[in-house]
Amino acid sequence: MRPLPSTIPLLRALIRLRHKSYRMMSDHPQSIGGRVMHHALVVLILLNVLAVTFESVESWSLVHGPIFQAFDTLSVGVFTIEYLIRLWVAVDLPSPHYRHPVWGRLRWAISPSAIIDLLSIAPFYLGIVFEIDLRVLRVLRIFRILKLSRYSLALTVIVDVVRQEIRTIGAMLIVLGVVLVLSASLIYLAEHHAQPQVFTDIPTSVWWAVVTVTTLGYGDMVPVTVLGKFIGAATAITGLGMIALPSGFLASGFSEQLRMRREEYRTLVDDVLDKNGRITRYQRRALEDARQSLNLTEDEAIEILRNEVMGGHATCPHCGKPTRSHGGSAEPGLDQ
């Protein structure tokens, strides 16, 4: 069914408004208005975390309860509008999976970032519909801190590293589970007859295994037999290795992720450089957007560009000056 001719201008205006809203709501807005809104949302998220924290203090909650309630209502209103706008502009996302006006938006709604946005406002509406303990609702509002992952490029890199190393992390968790069950079983066999009221069963002994592997050692469950102490020492030493292994894998994964991002930026630079080594204003803006999305520093981006056009006459995509004029090791200033 085709739209009526009288509605075509309205539809075009709505599409233009949607495109403009998408650019403002993007993770790397270029307009001043988009950046102001970006920082305002970050400040609002941090204020919500502080409000949830201070509202848990009973004396503060009794005295300033109405203020906390009003601020929460205002915050939910802002976050709800943000969620609805993101749902509306989801069809403008680069991926073709979101192009369909219905299924595309539904796909976005089940994405991790959309679920986090929904969790940040769900407790407020659940409290209206269902009878839920107010203390539970206050604690659930702390989910709003997860919204910072949308605005922090550093957190994005960490998430990508975890996603990249998910199989390695899964294997280490399986090994950790085996160590915990084995240690709990052995300490139960060694200590149950000496301390039946402490090491009552294997599930209870798992708690001892957890605090020993993590080298916390609360002291609420301590082996007294020689065999039990030997098992405890071996479990603690094994725990040191179990803690060190994930750190090494994540560090190597972080380095690999940064290398991949630099390679992606280098490939993009190769694509935009013409035979004369020139870069247009539009390409310069695209390179700056790519640098921010890849979480590269300005110095890293300039170094990559300089290596790609060594001896050429290309212009820097950030400051617009010829790369040869940057000279030697001196780093050029970048446009703010």
Backbone hydrogen bonds, N-H to C=O, Kabsch-Sander energy under -0.5 kcal/mol:
donor,donor_aa,acceptor,acceptor_aa,energy
7,T,4,L,-1.6
8,I,4,L,-0.7
8,I,5,P,-0.7
11,L,7,T,-2.4
12,R,8,I,-2.5
13,A,9,P,-2.2
14,L,10,L,-2.3
15,I,11,L,-2.3
16,R,12,R,-2.5
17,L,13,A,-2.4
18,R,14,L,-2.4
19,H,15,I,-2.5
20,K,16,R,-2.5
21,S,17,L,-2.5
22,Y,18,R,-2.5
23,R,19,H,-2.1
24,M,20,K,-1.8
25,M,21,S,-2.3
26,S,22,Y,-0.8
35,R,31,S,-2.1
36,V,32,I,-2.5
37,M,33,G,-2.4
38,H,34,G,-2.4
39,H,35,R,-2.5
40,A,36,V,-2.3
41,L,37,M,-2.4
42,V,38,H,-1.6
43,V,39,H,-2.3
44,L,40,A,-2.4
45,I,41,L,-2.3
46,L,42,V,-2.2
47,L,43,V,-2.5
48,N,44,L,-2.0
49,V,45,I,-2.0
50,L,46,L,-2.1
51,A,47,L,-2.5
52,V,48,N,-2.6
53,T,49,V,-2.0
54,F,50,L,-2.9
55,E,51,A,-2.3
56,S,52,V,-0.8
56,S,53,T,-0.7
57,V,54,F,-1.3
58,E,56,S,-0.7
61,S,57,V,-2.6
62,L,58,E,-2.2
63,V,59,S,-1.7
64,H,60,W,-3.0
65,G,61,S,-0.6
68,F,64,H,-2.3
69,Q,65,G,-2.5
70,A,66,P,-2.5
71,F,67,I,-2.6
72,D,68,F,-2.3
73,T,69,Q,-2.3
74,L,70,A,-2.4
75,S,71,F,-2.5
76,V,72,D,-2.7
77,G,73,T,-2.0
78,V,74,L,-2.1
79,F,75,S,-3.0
80,T,76,V,-2.4
81,I,77,G,-2.1
82,E,78,V,-2.4
83,Y,79,F,-2.4
84,L,80,T,-2.5
85,I,81,I,-2.4
86,R,82,E,-2.5
87,L,83,Y,-2.2
88,W,84,L,-2.1
89,V,85,I,-2.5
90,A,87,L,-0.6
91,V,88,W,-0.6
92,D,89,V,-2.1
93,L,90,A,-1.7
98,Y,95,S,-1.4
99,R,96,P,-1.4
104,G,100,H,-1.1
105,R,100,H,-0.6
106,L,102,V,-2.1
107,R,103,W,-2.4
108,W,104,G,-1.9
109,A,105,R,-2.2
110,I,106,L,-1.1
111,S,108,W,-1.8
115,I,111,S,-2.3
116,I,112,P,-2.1
117,D,113,S,-2.0
118,L,114,A,-2.2
119,L,115,I,-2.6
120,S,116,I,-1.5
121,I,117,D,-0.6
121,I,118,L,-1.0
122,A,118,L,-2.0
124,F,121,I,-0.6
125,Y,121,I,-1.3
126,L,122,A,-2.8
127,G,123,P,-2.0
128,I,124,F,-0.8
129,V,125,Y,-1.8
130,F,126,L,-3.1
132,I,130,F,-1.0
136,V,133,D,-0.5
137,L,133,D,-1.8
138,R,134,L,-2.4
139,V,135,R,-2.0
140,L,136,V,-2.5
141,R,137,L,-1.3
142,I,139,V,-1.8
143,F,140,L,-1.9
144,R,141,R,-1.8
145,I,142,I,-1.9
146,L,143,F,-1.7
147,K,144,R,-1.3
148,L,145,I,-1.5
149,S,146,L,-1.6
150,R,147,K,-1.5
151,Y,147,K,-0.6
151,Y,148,L,-0.7
152,S,148,L,-1.3
153,L,151,Y,-0.6
156,T,152,S,-1.5
157,V,153,L,-2.0
158,I,154,A,-2.0
159,V,155,L,-2.5
160,D,156,T,-2.3
161,V,157,V,-2.3
162,V,158,I,-2.5
163,R,159,V,-2.5
164,Q,160,D,-2.3
165,E,161,V,-2.2
166,I,163,R,-0.9
169,I,165,E,-2.7
170,G,166,I,-2.5
171,A,167,R,-2.3
172,M,168,T,-2.2
173,L,169,I,-2.2
174,I,170,G,-1.9
175,V,171,A,-2.2
176,L,172,M,-2.6
177,G,173,L,-2.4
178,V,174,I,-2.2
179,V,175,V,-2.4
180,L,176,L,-2.5
181,V,177,G,-2.4
182,L,178,V,-2.6
183,S,179,V,-2.7
184,A,180,L,-2.5
185,S,181,V,-2.2
186,L,182,L,-2.3
187,I,183,S,-2.6
188,Y,184,A,-1.6
189,L,185,S,-2.0
190,A,186,L,-2.0
191,E,187,I,-2.3
192,H,188,Y,-2.1
195,Q,191,E,-3.1
198,V,195,Q,-1.2
199,F,195,Q,-2.2
200,T,198,V,-1.4
205,S,201,D,-1.7
206,V,202,I,-1.3
207,W,203,P,-0.6
207,W,204,T,-0.9
208,W,204,T,-0.7
209,A,205,S,-2.1
210,V,206,V,-2.5
211,V,207,W,-2.2
212,T,208,W,-1.7
213,V,209,A,-2.8
214,T,210,V,-2.2
215,T,212,T,-1.2
216,L,211,V,-2.0
217,G,211,V,-1.7
229,K,225,T,-2.3
230,F,226,V,-2.0
231,I,227,L,-2.4
232,G,228,G,-2.4
233,A,229,K,-2.4
234,A,230,F,-2.4
235,T,231,I,-2.4
236,A,232,G,-2.2
237,I,233,A,-2.4
238,T,234,A,-2.2
239,G,235,T,-2.0
240,L,236,A,-1.5
241,G,237,I,-1.3
242,M,238,T,-2.1
243,I,239,G,-1.9
244,A,240,L,-1.9
245,L,241,G,-2.3
247,S,243,I,-1.0
248,G,244,A,-1.9
249,F,245,L,-2.3
250,L,246,P,-2.8
251,A,247,S,-2.2
252,S,248,G,-2.3
253,G,249,F,-2.4
254,F,250,L,-2.4
255,S,251,A,-2.1
256,E,252,S,-2.3
257,Q,253,G,-2.3
258,L,254,F,-2.1
259,R,255,S,-2.1
260,M,256,E,-2.4
261,R,257,Q,-2.0
262,R,258,L,-2.2
263,E,259,R,-2.4
264,E,260,M,-2.2
265,Y,261,R,-2.1
266,R,262,R,-2.5
267,T,263,E,-2.4
268,L,264,E,-1.9
269,V,265,Y,-2.3
270,D,266,R,-2.2
271,D,267,T,-1.8
272,V,268,L,-1.7
273,L,269,V,-1.7
274,D,278,R,-1.1
277,G,274,D,-1.6
284,R,280,T,-2.4
285,R,281,R,-2.0
286,A,282,Y,-2.1
287,L,283,Q,-2.5
288,E,284,R,-1.9
289,D,285,R,-2.3
290,A,286,A,-2.3
291,R,287,L,-2.5
292,Q,288,E,-2.1
293,S,289,D,-2.4
294,L,290,A,-2.1
295,N,292,Q,-1.0
296,L,291,R,-2.4
301,A,297,T,-2.2
302,I,298,E,-2.3
303,E,299,D,-2.3
304,I,300,E,-2.2
305,L,301,A,-2.3
306,R,302,I,-2.8
307,N,303,E,-2.2
308,E,304,I,-1.8
309,V,305,L,-1.6
310,M,307,N,-0.7
312,G,309,V,-3.1
315,T,277,G,-0.5
316,C,321,K,-3.3
320,G,316,C,-1.6
323,T,314,A,-3.4
325,S,322,P,-0.9
326,H,322,P,-0.5
326,H,323,T,-1.0
327,G,323,T,-0.7
327,G,324,R,-0.6
330,A,327,G,-1.2
335,D,318,H,-0.6
